[in-house]
Amino acid sequence: MFDITSMLPEPLALFQPVYEAAILTALVVALTRINGLKSFAVMSSFDFAATIAIGSTIASVITSKETGLLVGGLAIIAIFLIQKIITEIRKRSDRFASAIDTSPLLLMQDGEIFYENLNAANITEGDLAARMRMASVQDPANVQAVIFETTGEISVLQRQPNRSGLEDLLLKGVRRTP
């Protein structure tokens, strides 16, 4: 293993975590620029896992003498590469995407709350009400749909004047039952 501390005088060896953090942060920024911001957008459970793995790898390198900077850097590159490959396969295969990703879940439609879906998503009626307040809902009857997204966010779609219904695209892939 490459250990910079053996090359530095004792007082400077204390700065090794700073040096490693700076290099790994620069590597992650460079890879994010190459791979795109989606690398850290929590869009699926896989993206979430990749984000955690990258953070864990950086922490291991900085806090452990067993994990060297080179090994940590290669691990981060591998995580980005795997994430890119998985994303490309998900784009080409709906079956693969559905195996990797969770589907959005309809929590409420046209003012009707789907309590079974709330339970399945571990969301309380209070959580639902809070999200509607955040979306400036004045009257729940004006809510066309509330969707629990794959990212864990809750989307509130309000009825729009001169619009007859939700666009098919907005409900594409949204499960109506848990």
Disulfide bonds with the S-S distance in Angstrom:
none
